[in-house]
């Protein structure tokens, strides 16, 4: 069933901070291609209205005291005010309500909530429109959005984060449907009392392109291992650089990404250029053409892991840490290998297992696994869930993986 869908997203391409904005654009375009009328409400420096042929994108100025995309830091007072308004912001509610009244959607899809905060949920509730939220991160639970502090994942939320997000938790009770981009991120919120009256499911992020054929062998000798993403301590990149720089691994590491200058400089200083190469920020396809394995070494609980899906879609096996949603994507010894970054030597063991395995079989299974991330599959799941939520708010919908495909 085609619908009129209003997407409310604090950031939207070309304004990209992470994978959430990319995923939102893919979903918006996919729903439009499937026949729905899609209108995106987002934030920019100036008001604007454009149409890319499929989706209408309406930009407004930030209803909060600043737009975090262009003003990522400020005084403690400004940060506190920004956080408070993202819990409840009457001005933001008015902005969203105006677009709802004009566009008249059948359903509202909120995604990447920063700067609009809970406004989409409140406006939808007041105007009687079903609203579904996509959970991309820990933004609703943690002022840093990571639930990671002093080198450790937070097993429980601190008092500060609980107080700073109390409005977000309360207003999540207005939401009719909640979608986690992994089982892990969904359960992290539901188990903490979020989305108490919502129908819930998890739907993985979509990828747009898959190669036709798996690989039959390594592209380099010795094999090349790749890292793709931001250069941050939470990503586990330091351990990766040290492991390869030791010379104990039969292979080279190719690093694609950038980060805070001083941290990146420290990484480069630790790296042995004979075994580690830094490429800076490049297109994922450029990295994938050069590597045989992707390594996803996060020490924090990743909500999803977009690079894993993209690598598998190119027939590249993945070696990933047992953190967050990563283990949901990798099938041990079939399309990749898992290791615990908290246990010394496990990464090296995983690399050894990967090098000893049948590479063509790993590649074939990785490409097969990527089918569950393909755009047509994900858009069908999303459309079905939106229809289920809008059809009847009172009808029970099965939870926990309602629309997640199996091999």
C-alpha positions as CSV (number, residue, x, y, z in Angstrom):
1,X,0.0,0.0,0.0
2,X,1.4,3.4,-1.0
3,X,1.3,6.1,1.5
4,X,2.1,9.8,2.1
5,X,5.2,9.6,4.3
6,X,6.7,12.6,6.1
7,X,10.4,11.9,7.1
8,X,11.6,14.2,9.9
9,X,15.4,14.1,10.1
10,X,17.7,16.6,11.8
11,X,20.4,15.9,9.2
12,X,20.0,14.7,5.6
13,X,22.5,14.5,2.7
14,X,24.5,16.4,1.7
15,X,24.9,17.1,5.5
16,X,26.3,13.8,6.7
17,X,27.7,13.0,10.1
18,X,27.5,9.2,10.0
19,X,25.6,6.3,8.5
20,X,22.2,7.4,9.8
21,X,21.8,10.2,7.3
22,X,22.9,7.9,4.4
23,X,20.5,5.2,5.6
24,X,17.6,7.8,5.8
25,X,18.2,9.0,2.3
26,X,18.2,5.4,0.9
27,X,14.9,4.7,2.7
28,X,13.2,7.9,1.6
29,X,14.2,7.3,-2.0
30,X,13.2,3.6,-1.8
31,X,9.8,4.4,-0.5
32,X,9.2,6.9,-3.2
33,X,10.4,4.5,-5.9
34,X,7.9,2.0,-4.5
35,X,5.1,4.4,-5.1
36,X,4.7,6.4,-1.9
37,X,4.8,10.2,-1.8
38,X,7.7,11.2,0.4
39,X,8.4,14.6,1.9
40,X,11.6,15.1,4.0
41,X,11.8,17.8,6.6
42,X,15.3,18.6,7.6
43,X,17.7,21.3,8.8
44,X,20.1,23.6,6.9
45,X,21.6,27.0,7.2
46,X,18.8,28.5,5.1
47,X,15.2,27.6,4.2
48,X,14.9,25.7,1.0
49,X,12.6,23.4,-1.0
50,X,13.9,21.1,-3.6
51,X,12.9,17.9,-5.4
52,X,15.4,15.3,-6.6
53,X,12.8,13.7,-8.9
54,X,11.7,11.2,-6.2
55,X,11.6,13.0,-2.9
56,X,10.8,16.5,-1.9
57,X,13.2,17.9,0.7
58,X,12.2,20.9,2.8
59,X,15.0,22.5,4.8
60,X,14.4,24.9,7.7
61,X,16.7,26.6,10.1
62,X,17.4,24.8,13.4
63,X,14.6,25.3,15.9
64,X,17.2,24.7,18.6
65,X,19.7,27.3,19.7
66,X,22.2,26.1,17.1
67,X,22.5,23.4,14.5
68,X,25.0,20.8,15.7
69,X,26.2,20.0,12.2
70,X,27.8,23.5,11.8
71,X,28.2,24.2,15.5
72,X,29.3,20.9,17.2
73,X,30.6,22.5,20.4
74,X,30.0,25.4,22.6
75,X,30.0,26.6,26.2
76,X,28.7,24.3,28.9
77,X,25.7,26.5,29.3
78,X,24.9,26.4,25.6
79,X,25.3,22.6,25.5
80,X,23.0,22.3,28.5
81,X,20.4,24.5,26.9
82,X,20.7,22.5,23.6
83,X,20.2,19.2,25.4
84,X,17.2,20.5,27.3
85,X,15.5,21.7,24.2
86,X,16.1,18.4,22.4
87,X,13.9,16.9,25.2
88,X,11.1,19.4,24.7
89,X,11.1,22.3,22.3
90,X,7.8,24.1,21.6
91,X,9.3,26.0,18.7
92,X,10.4,22.7,17.1
93,X,6.9,21.2,17.6
94,X,5.4,24.3,15.9
95,X,7.8,23.9,12.9
96,X,7.0,20.2,12.5
97,X,3.3,20.8,13.0
98,X,3.2,23.3,10.2
99,X,4.7,20.9,7.8
100,X,2.3,18.1,8.9
101,X,-0.7,20.3,8.3
102,X,0.5,21.3,4.9
103,X,1.7,17.9,3.7
104,X,-1.1,15.8,5.4
105,X,0.9,12.5,5.8
106,X,-0.5,9.1,6.5
107,X,2.5,8.3,8.7
108,X,5.5,10.2,10.1
109,X,8.9,8.5,10.1
110,X,11.5,10.1,12.4
111,X,15.2,9.5,12.0
112,X,18.4,11.1,13.2
113,X,16.5,13.2,15.8
114,X,19.2,15.7,16.8
115,X,18.0,19.3,16.6
116,X,14.4,18.4,16.2
117,X,14.5,16.2,19.2
118,X,11.2,14.8,20.3
119,X,9.2,17.4,18.3
120,X,8.1,15.0,15.6
121,X,6.6,12.6,18.2
122,X,4.8,15.3,20.1
123,X,3.4,17.0,16.9
124,X,2.2,13.6,15.6
125,X,0.5,12.7,18.8
126,X,-1.3,16.1,19.0
127,X,-2.5,15.9,15.3
128,X,-3.4,12.2,15.5
129,X,-0.9,11.0,12.9
130,X,0.9,7.6,13.4
131,X,4.6,8.0,14.0
132,X,7.4,5.5,13.7
133,X,11.0,6.1,14.9
134,X,14.2,4.5,13.5
135,X,16.8,4.0,16.2
136,X,20.2,4.6,14.7
137,X,22.2,5.3,17.9
138,X,22.2,5.8,21.7
139,X,21.2,9.5,21.3
140,X,18.0,8.9,23.3
141,X,19.9,7.4,26.2
142,X,23.2,9.2,26.4
143,X,24.3,12.9,26.0
144,X,27.3,11.7,24.0
145,X,25.2,9.3,21.9
146,X,27.6,6.4,22.6
147,X,27.0,4.9,26.0
148,X,30.8,4.7,26.2
149,X,32.9,6.3,28.8
150,X,36.5,6.1,30.0
151,X,37.3,3.3,27.5
152,X,34.4,1.1,28.5
153,X,30.8,0.5,27.4
154,X,28.3,1.7,29.9
155,X,26.4,-1.3,31.3
156,X,23.9,1.0,32.9
157,X,23.1,4.6,32.3
158,X,24.7,7.2,34.7
159,X,22.5,9.7,36.6
160,X,23.6,12.5,34.4
161,X,22.5,10.8,31.2
162,X,19.2,9.7,32.8
163,X,18.4,13.3,33.9
164,X,19.5,14.8,30.6
165,X,17.3,12.4,28.5
166,X,14.3,12.2,30.8
167,X,12.1,14.0,28.3
168,X,13.2,11.8,25.4
169,X,12.2,8.7,27.4
170,X,8.9,10.2,28.4
171,X,7.9,11.4,24.9
172,X,9.0,8.0,23.4
173,X,5.7,6.9,24.8
174,X,3.9,8.8,22.0
175,X,5.6,6.7,19.4
176,X,3.4,4.0,17.6
177,X,6.3,2.0,16.0
178,X,10.0,1.7,16.8
179,X,12.6,0.2,14.4
180,X,16.1,-0.7,15.5
181,X,18.8,-0.9,12.9
182,X,19.8,-4.0,14.7
183,X,18.3,-6.3,17.3
184,X,20.9,-5.0,19.8
185,X,20.1,-1.3,19.5
186,X,16.3,-2.0,19.7
187,X,16.6,-4.2,22.8
188,X,19.0,-1.6,24.5
189,X,16.1,0.9,24.4
190,X,13.1,-1.4,24.9
191,X,14.7,-3.0,28.0
192,X,15.3,0.4,29.4
193,X,11.6,1.4,29.2
194,X,11.7,3.4,26.0
195,X,8.8,3.1,23.4
196,X,6.5,1.5,26.0
197,X,3.4,1.5,23.8
198,X,5.0,1.1,20.4
199,X,5.1,-1.9,18.1
200,X,8.7,-2.8,17.7
201,X,10.9,-4.6,15.2
202,X,14.5,-4.4,13.8
203,X,15.3,-3.8,10.2
204,X,18.9,-3.6,9.1
205,X,20.2,-0.6,7.1
206,X,20.0,-0.9,3.4
207,X,22.8,-1.0,0.8
208,X,22.2,0.0,-2.8
209,X,24.7,-2.0,-4.8
210,X,25.9,-5.6,-4.8
211,X,28.5,-7.2,-7.1
212,X,27.3,-10.1,-9.3
213,X,30.0,-12.6,-8.6
214,X,32.1,-13.6,-5.5
215,X,35.8,-13.5,-5.5
216,X,37.9,-16.6,-6.3
217,X,41.1,-15.6,-4.5
218,X,43.2,-12.8,-2.9
219,X,43.8,-9.6,-4.8
220,X,47.3,-9.1,-3.2
221,X,50.1,-11.1,-1.8
222,X,50.4,-11.1,1.1
223,X,46.6,-10.5,1.7
224,X,45.4,-7.0,2.4
225,X,43.2,-6.2,5.4
226,X,41.2,-3.0,5.3
227,X,39.7,-0.6,7.9
228,X,36.9,1.8,6.9
229,X,35.5,4.5,9.1
230,X,36.3,7.4,11.5
231,X,39.6,7.2,13.3
232,X,38.3,7.2,16.8
233,X,39.4,5.4,20.0
234,X,36.0,3.8,20.2
235,X,36.5,2.1,16.9
236,X,39.5,0.0,18.1
237,X,41.8,1.3,15.4
238,X,44.8,1.7,17.8
239,X,44.9,-2.0,18.5
240,X,44.6,-2.8,14.8
241,X,47.6,-0.5,13.9
242,X,49.7,-2.0,16.7
243,X,48.9,-5.6,15.7
244,X,49.9,-5.1,12.1
245,X,52.9,-2.9,12.9
246,X,54.3,-5.8,15.0
247,X,55.0,-7.7,11.8
248,X,53.4,-10.8,13.4
249,X,50.5,-10.9,10.9
250,X,50.9,-12.2,7.4
251,X,49.3,-9.3,5.7
252,X,49.1,-5.5,5.3
253,X,46.6,-3.1,6.8
254,X,45.1,-0.4,4.6
255,X,43.3,2.4,6.6
256,X,40.6,4.5,5.0
257,X,39.2,7.3,7.1
258,X,40.1,10.4,9.1
259,X,39.7,11.7,12.6
260,X,40.7,14.3,15.1
261,X,44.1,15.6,13.9
262,X,46.1,14.8,17.1
263,X,44.7,11.3,17.4
264,X,45.3,10.6,13.7
265,X,48.9,11.9,14.1
266,X,49.4,9.6,17.1
267,X,48.1,6.6,15.0
268,X,50.5,7.4,12.2
269,X,53.4,7.7,14.6
270,X,52.6,4.2,16.0
271,X,52.3,2.6,12.5
272,X,55.1,0.8,10.7
273,X,54.7,2.0,7.0
274,X,56.0,-1.4,5.8
275,X,52.8,-3.0,7.2
276,X,50.3,-0.1,7.6
277,X,49.1,2.4,4.9
278,X,46.9,5.4,5.5
279,X,44.7,6.6,2.6
280,X,42.6,9.3,4.3
281,X,38.9,9.6,3.5
282,X,38.1,7.8,0.3
283,X,35.1,6.2,-1.3
284,X,34.4,2.7,0.2
285,X,34.6,1.2,-3.3
286,X,38.2,2.5,-3.7
287,X,39.2,0.6,-0.5
288,X,37.3,-2.5,-1.4
289,X,39.1,-2.8,-4.7
290,X,42.4,-3.1,-2.8
291,X,41.6,-5.4,0.1
292,X,40.8,-9.1,0.7
293,X,39.3,-8.8,4.2
294,X,37.6,-6.0,6.0
295,X,38.3,-5.6,9.8
296,X,35.6,-4.1,12.0
297,X,37.4,-3.7,15.3
298,X,35.1,-1.6,17.4
299,X,35.5,-1.6,21.2
300,X,32.2,0.2,21.7
301,X,28.8,-1.4,21.1
302,X,28.2,-0.6,17.5
303,X,24.4,0.0,16.7
304,X,24.9,-1.6,13.3
305,X,28.1,-1.5,11.2
306,X,27.4,-0.2,7.7
307,X,30.9,-1.0,6.5
308,X,30.3,-4.7,7.1
309,X,27.2,-4.8,4.9
310,X,29.0,-2.8,2.2
311,X,32.0,-5.1,2.2
312,X,29.9,-8.3,2.0
313,X,28.0,-6.8,-0.9
314,X,31.4,-6.8,-2.7
315,X,32.1,-10.4,-1.7
316,X,34.6,-9.4,1.0
317,X,34.7,-11.5,4.2
318,X,34.7,-9.5,7.5
319,X,36.7,-10.0,10.7
320,X,34.6,-8.2,13.4
321,X,34.6,-7.6,17.1
322,X,31.9,-9.1,19.3
323,X,30.4,-5.7,20.2
324,X,26.8,-4.4,19.8
325,X,25.1,-5.4,16.5
326,X,28.3,-6.7,14.8
327,X,27.7,-10.4,15.7
328,X,24.3,-10.3,14.2
329,X,25.8,-9.6,10.7
330,X,28.7,-12.0,10.7
331,X,28.3,-15.8,10.6
332,X,31.3,-17.3,12.2
333,X,33.5,-19.3,9.8
334,X,31.1,-18.8,7.0
335,X,31.4,-15.2,5.8
336,X,33.8,-14.0,8.4
337,X,35.2,-14.4,11.9
338,X,34.4,-12.8,15.3
339,X,36.7,-12.0,18.2
340,X,36.5,-10.4,21.6
341,X,38.7,-7.2,21.6
342,X,38.9,-7.5,25.4
343,X,40.8,-10.8,25.2
344,X,44.5,-10.7,24.3
345,X,45.4,-12.7,21.2
346,X,41.8,-13.3,19.9
347,X,42.2,-11.0,17.0
348,X,45.4,-12.7,15.9
349,X,43.6,-16.0,16.2
350,X,40.7,-14.7,14.1
351,X,43.1,-13.5,11.4
352,X,44.9,-16.9,11.4
353,X,41.5,-18.7,11.0
354,X,40.6,-16.4,8.1
355,X,43.9,-17.0,6.3
356,X,43.5,-20.8,6.7
357,X,39.9,-20.8,5.4
358,X,38.7,-21.4,1.8
359,X,38.7,-17.8,0.6
360,X,36.4,-18.4,-2.4
361,X,33.8,-20.0,0.0
362,X,34.0,-17.1,2.4
363,X,33.5,-14.6,-0.4
364,X,30.6,-16.6,-1.8
365,X,28.9,-16.7,1.6
366,X,29.6,-13.0,2.2
367,X,27.9,-12.0,-1.0
368,X,25.0,-14.3,-0.2
369,X,24.6,-12.8,3.3
370,X,24.5,-9.3,1.8
371,X,21.1,-10.2,0.2
372,X,19.4,-9.4,3.6
373,X,20.8,-5.8,3.4
374,X,19.7,-5.2,-0.2
375,X,17.5,-2.1,-0.9
376,X,14.5,-4.0,-2.3
377,X,14.4,-6.3,0.7
378,X,14.8,-3.5,3.3
379,X,12.2,-1.2,1.6
380,X,9.7,-4.0,1.5
381,X,10.2,-4.7,5.2
382,X,9.9,-1.0,6.0
383,X,6.7,-0.5,3.9
384,X,5.1,-3.5,5.5
385,X,5.8,-2.3,9.0
386,X,4.5,1.2,8.2
387,X,1.4,-0.3,6.8
388,X,0.9,-2.5,9.8
389,X,1.4,0.4,12.2
390,X,-1.0,2.7,10.4
391,X,-3.7,0.1,9.7
392,X,-4.6,-0.2,13.3
393,X,-2.9,1.2,16.4
394,X,-4.8,-1.3,18.5
395,X,-3.9,-4.4,16.5
396,X,-1.0,-6.4,18.1
397,X,2.0,-6.7,15.8
398,X,4.6,-9.4,16.4
399,X,7.8,-8.0,17.8
400,X,11.5,-8.7,17.7
401,X,12.4,-9.5,14.1
402,X,8.9,-9.3,12.6
403,X,10.3,-8.4,9.2
404,X,13.9,-9.6,9.3
405,X,14.7,-12.1,6.6
406,X,16.4,-15.4,7.1
407,X,18.8,-17.1,4.7
